[in-house]
Amino acid sequence: VQLVESGGGLVQPGGSLRLSCVVSGSFFSIYTVGWYRQAPGKQRELVAAIDRERTTNYIDSVKGRFTISRDNTKNSVYLQMNNLKPENTDIYYCNIERTWGQGTQVTVSS
C-alpha cells in the first residue's frame, strides 16, 4: 500500500482547502483511513477517520468544520476543511494501519 496526499497550501483564516489521499494497492475499501496532523516538535495527532462502513470520527476542535469522505471507486479519501484557523497550520498525513503518506503542508495565515 502506498499513500499520496495533495491539496495543501496557504489559505487565509476562514478559507477552505480540500486534501486528497490516493491509495495504491488492493482492497482499499476494507481499510479504515485516517488523517493526522503534526506540528514541529509535536506528536502526530489524529484529526479524522473513516472506516469501511463510512462511519466517521473527528477531534472536537474540527467538528462542524472538517468533513472526511471516501470514494472507493477512486481509491481515495478526502478531507474538506472549512473555516480554517491559524491553529490548523500543520503538516497533514494520510494513514492506513502502519503506512503513511509523505504529508501535505497546510498553512493558515493572513
N, C-alpha and C positions, 0 to 999 in steps of 0.2 A: 504493500500500500504506500502510495506517495500522495502528499497533500501540497497544493499550491494555492496560496492566498493572493488576493488582489483587491484593489478598491480603496486602499488607504490614501491619505493625502492631508492637505492643510485646509481647514474649514473654519469659518468664524463661529463664535458662540451662537447657538440657536440653529445652526445649519444641520445638514444631513449628509450621511455617507452610507453607501451600501457595500459591505465587504462580501467577497465571494471566496469560496473554498472549493476547488475542483479536486476530486479524489480519483486516482487511478487505481485499478485493481478490481477484483471480483467481489461480489456480494455486498456492495455498498449499502444496499437497502436495509441490511440487518444491523448495521452499526449505529451506536449512539455517537453523535458528533458534538463536540464542544468547541466553543470559542473562549479563549483565555486572553488575559491581558497581563502585561508585565512592564513595570517601570524600572529604570536603572536602579540596581541595588536592592530591589524588592523581589519577593517570591511571585511566581506566576499564579494568577487567580482566575478561577472560573467565572465567566461573565454570563454565559447562557449555554444551554444544551438542548438537544432534541434527540429523542430515541426513535426506534423503528416504528412505533405507533404514532409518531409525531407529537408525543407528549413533550411539553417544553418546561424548562425552569430557568429562572433568572435570579441574579443577585438583586437585592432590594433596591439598590441605587439606580438601576436601569429599568426597573419595571414601569411600564407605561410609555417608555421612550424607545426601547430597543425591541426588535422582533426577529427571532430566529426562525428560519424556514428551510425546507429541503425540497429538491427536485430529483427524485430517484432516476428519472429518465436521462438526466444530465450528470449524474454522479456529483451533485453539487449541494452545498449548504451555504446559506446567505445569512448575513446579519445586517438588518436595516437599522440604522442608528439615527434617530431624530432628536431634535432639541439638544444638540451636543453641548457639553460644558467643558471648560478648560480642564477639569479634573478627569475627563475621559481621555486625555492625552496619554498614549501608551503605544507599545507595540502589541498588536493583536495576532494571536496564533490560533490556528485550527488544529484540532486534536481528535484522533481516533485511537483508543487504547493507548499504546506506548509510542505511537507515531505522531510526529509534529511537522507542521509546515515550517517555512522559513520566516514567517511573520510579515506583517504589513504595518507600517507606521501610520498612526492617526494622531494628528496634531490639531488641537482646537485653540485658536488664538485670534485675537483681533489685531 
